[in-house]
Amino acid sequence: MIDHLSYLNLMTRFRWAFATADPELLDAVLGPGFEWHMHTFDPKNPTPTGGILRGIDEMVVELERRKAEWIGVKFEGLNEHFAPGLITQSFTISGNDRG
């Protein structure tokens, strides 16, 4: 079972890997069955929608797209929870999409 300090270390490394979109760093912190569930919604109709990315390659493509097309990005309300074999992270993101 993962202890709290190991969890914090893992998430610190994940956040750096996410920010840099580095495939090697992502590979060091994500499991082979990694899935990224991306949910978006229209504030007037808050029904979640979005896609699921599977694996590091798909994640890197999305992160690079965001770097190229998003400006003024702001993250708020980060929540992380963990259990053996599962880590979830939720947050609100805002900004402008040039794409």
Legacy VTK file of the C-alpha trace (Angstrom):
# vtk DataFile Version 3.0
C-alpha trace
ASCII
DATASET POLYDATA
POINTS 99 float
0.000 0.000 0.000
1.275 3.471 -0.871
1.943 5.778 2.073
0.980 9.445 2.098
4.512 10.774 1.464
4.962 8.433 -1.492
1.643 9.626 -2.855
2.661 13.285 -2.517
5.987 12.565 -4.218
4.242 10.760 -7.057
1.791 13.606 -7.629
4.588 16.198 -7.558
6.410 14.233 -10.256
3.153 13.813 -12.191
2.417 17.544 -12.166
5.914 18.276 -13.539
5.552 15.582 -16.222
2.113 16.971 -17.138
3.394 20.566 -17.340
6.317 19.612 -19.577
4.451 16.952 -21.631
7.596 14.840 -21.383
6.828 11.232 -22.445
9.678 9.760 -20.377
8.610 11.594 -17.211
4.986 10.615 -17.814
6.018 6.996 -18.339
7.779 7.058 -14.951
4.598 8.044 -13.092
1.700 6.531 -15.062
0.642 2.907 -15.126
0.234 0.856 -18.298
-3.565 1.119 -18.172
-3.590 4.896 -17.742
-6.742 6.674 -18.922
-7.399 10.415 -18.914
-11.105 11.164 -18.659
-11.571 14.688 -19.952
-14.909 16.228 -19.058
-16.134 19.575 -20.263
-19.508 21.224 -20.094
-21.416 24.304 -21.119
-22.123 26.362 -17.966
-25.699 26.794 -19.220
-26.097 23.007 -19.419
-23.669 21.359 -16.966
-23.911 17.848 -18.388
-20.401 16.361 -18.540
-19.095 15.453 -21.968
-15.642 14.710 -23.236
-13.324 12.042 -24.396
-11.083 9.430 -22.885
-7.407 9.359 -23.800
-5.631 6.066 -23.354
-1.905 5.918 -22.816
0.964 8.366 -22.781
1.116 8.969 -26.540
-2.487 10.204 -26.663
-1.897 12.338 -23.569
1.190 14.007 -25.060
-0.682 14.835 -28.280
-3.427 16.552 -26.248
-0.966 18.418 -24.025
0.951 19.701 -27.051
-2.306 20.794 -28.697
-3.232 22.720 -25.587
0.173 24.427 -25.417
-0.241 25.588 -29.008
-3.867 26.713 -28.790
-4.671 27.728 -25.220
-3.800 31.100 -23.701
-4.448 32.592 -20.272
-4.905 29.175 -18.688
-5.815 29.140 -14.996
-6.345 26.083 -12.769
-8.511 26.332 -9.647
-9.903 23.995 -7.015
-7.443 21.131 -7.407
-8.595 18.030 -5.527
-6.640 14.792 -5.437
-7.745 11.495 -3.913
-6.013 8.178 -3.845
-6.642 4.559 -3.053
-4.523 1.496 -3.813
-4.136 1.388 -7.590
-6.212 4.512 -8.242
-5.559 8.252 -8.138
-8.168 10.782 -9.171
-7.667 14.473 -9.739
-10.319 17.080 -10.429
-10.066 20.821 -11.018
-11.599 23.735 -12.868
-9.656 25.123 -15.798
-10.342 28.348 -17.631
-8.724 30.316 -20.423
-9.070 31.016 -24.128
-8.827 28.470 -26.905
-7.421 29.870 -30.160
-8.167 26.582 -31.938
LINES 1 100
99 0 1 2 3 4 5 6 7 8 9 10 11 12 13 14 15 16 17 18 19 20 21 22 23 24 25 26 27 28 29 30 31 32 33 34 35 36 37 38 39 40 41 42 43 44 45 46 47 48 49 50 51 52 53 54 55 56 57 58 59 60 61 62 63 64 65 66 67 68 69 70 71 72 73 74 75 76 77 78 79 80 81 82 83 84 85 86 87 88 89 90 91 92 93 94 95 96 97 98
